[in-house]
Amino acid sequence: MLEEPDRLGILAALVADASSHGRRRALVEYEFALLAVRYTNLGRPPGTGWRRLLFTTLDEMAVEPWAAQRAADEVEGIRFRALTGSERLTAYDVRARIKQILDPQGRRR
């Protein structure tokens, strides 16, 4: 039987990567997203793809109904700060922050 992947750990690693090795790629992704907002004829509307995947993944782990949206907003803020600042993030720190939002009372392990 296959073990369930650590989705929160994978998400945290992806977000932390935006502050180091994947910084250039993440910056280009943000630039494309901004262009899609500005020029709606470029293709799919903003908010599809990454944002939907992010929310769906977080919603499955959230204890409270509001937590997934709050965690998605936090992830976007963390990614933006990772791109615009000099601080390097670790997956451990990102995971801890997201987990705190998803399960503020520590009801799940």
Order of alpha helices (4+ residues) and beta strands (2+ residues): alpha-alpha-alpha-alpha-alpha
